[in-house]
Amino acid sequence: MHKTQGVPGIGRIFLIGPRGCGKTTIGLLLASKLGANFWDTDLVLGEELGTSIADFVAREGWERFREQEHMALCHVLEKSKMQGPAVISTGGGIVLREDNRRLLQEEGLCLYLQTPVPVLAERLAHSPNADQRPSLTGKDMIEEIAEVLAARESLYREAAHNAIRADQSPENICAAIGDILSARAQTPHPNCP
């Protein structure tokens, strides 16, 4: 966790999207700008597992990993309730579980960092981080990204209160999020605490 001074009224902001969309980069920058705590569910999960995600998946399988991922999300929610405003970066597949999508909708403002496949492929090629990002299909990177994104797109949209184009600079993405926060402060969304 990266901790900064809390700002009342922000609550929790969840960042969702496929791997490589910039959730951690944007999350750290946004938390700094808002004076909020930063949490990354993948980092929390890695600490709780005591091993890399890739090693855990190889040993236990994806289904068991998704159970652990859900528990990590619940752990982060519990901690953030005690520690104040938070920006929470999530794993790319967190939306696969219906209970996670419900939590993302009910427990804060959920933002989908929507990124085109070529941009995702370029980012992942520059920073593959294999231990953190095991292959989901065993296919070529671009083919895998396109296939996984196509399968999850509707789930990201279902979970998110807003989608933001994430193929722009981190500063511009944070500015777009700032605009959403300002608009919501003037007209609170009924499903967003």
N, C-alpha and C positions, 0 to 999 in steps of 0.2 A: 504494500500500500504506500502511496505517495500522499503525504498529509500536508495540507495548507490551512490557512485560516478559514473558518466556515462563514458562509453568508446566508442569513436566514431567508426562508422563502423559496430556495432552489429545490429542495427535496432531493429526489434521485433522478438522474438522467442515465438511461441505458443506451449503449451504442451496439447495434447489431449489424450483421452483414457477413459476407463470405470472408475467408481468410485472405489477407492482403488488401482489404478495403481501407485500412488505416485506423481501425478502432483504437488501438493502443496509442498511436501517435496523436490522434485527435483527442482521445480521452485525457492524456497527460496535459496537452496544451489547454484544453477547455477547462479542466480542473484548476489549472494555474490561473487562468483568466477569471474564473468565477470564485476563486478562493474556496474551493471544495476539496474534499478527499477524493483520491483516485483509487479504484479497485480494478483489477483485471482478473476475471474468473478463471482464466487459464493459468495464471501465476498462482492463484490461491489453490487451485486444483493440483498443480504440480507439487506445491509444498505439502499438501495433505496426502498425496500419493507417495511422496518420498522418492519418486522416480520420474523419468520423462514421460510425457503423454504417449510418445511413440512406443516406448518399452512397455508401458501399461497395456496399451491396445494390443500389442503383439502377444502379451501373456494372457490377458483377460477377455479381449474382444471388445467390439464397439458397443454392444448392448450394456455390458457392465460399465464401460466408460461413461455412457450417457447417464446411468444412474448416479455415478460419482459426480458428474458435471452438475446434475440437478442439486445434489447435496451441497456442492460448492456455491451455487447460486443462492441457496437458502442461507448458507453461512454468511455470505457477503451481505445479504439483505438484513440479517439479524445484526451484524456488526454496524452497518450503515445507519440503522435505526438508533443505535446508541451514540454514534459519533458524528451525526449531523450530515449536512448536504454532501452528496457524492455523485461523481461521474463513474459509471461502471461499464467497462469494456467486457464483452462476452465472447465466448468461443463461437466460431462460425456455424456450428451445428446445434446451438442451444435451442433454436426454434423447432427442432424436430419433435420435442415433447410438448404435448398440449398444455400440461401444467406449467411448463416454463413460459410458454406464450401468454398464458393467463397472468402469471406473476409479472411479466414485463409490462403488460397492459395496465394492471391494477396498482402496481407499486411505484410507479414513477412515469416520467416522460420517456417513451421508447422511440429512438431515432434510427432509421435504416440508412446506412451509408451505402447508397446505390452506386455501383462501379461497373463499367463495361468490362467484358472478358479480356480484351487486349491489355487494358491497364492493369488488371489483376495479374495477368501472366507476366507482364514486365516487372511489376513489383516483386512478385514471388521469385522470379529468376534472379533478381538482384539480392534478395534476402530469403533464401529458401527455408532456413531454420528447420531442418529435417526432424530434429528431436521433438520440436513443438508441433510440427505440422506433418504427421504421417499421411501417406497417400490414402485417399478414400476409395479409389477404384483400381489402382495399379496401372492406369492408362497414362498416355502422354499428358503433360501438364495442361496444355490449352484445351485438349479434349476433356480432361477431367474437370477443369474449372467450368467449362461451358455446361457439361452434364450436371454437375452438382448445383450450379447456380439455377439452371432451369428447373430442377427438382425442388429447390428451396424458395424460389422467388415469391410464390404465393404465401408461403409461411412467414417470410420477412415482412411482407405487406400486411398480413393479418396481425402480426404482433406489434407493428410500428404505429405510432400516432402520426408520424411524418416521415417522409423519405427525403434525403438530401443527396444531391449529386456529389459524389466523393472523388471525381476525377479532376478536381481543382486543388489549389494550394491549401495547406492546413489552415492558414489565416482566413482564407475565404470561406472554408467550411465552418470554422468557428464563428465567423460573422453571420453566416446563414443560420446557424443554431441560435445565435444571439437575437436575430430577428424573430425566430420562432418563440423564444422565451419572452421577448417583449410583447408579442401579439397575445400570447397565452396569459400574460400578467394582466392585460386589459380585458380579455374575455376568457376566463378559465374554462378548460375543457372538462366536461362532466366526468370523464373516465380517468382523468389524470390528476392525482393528488398534488 
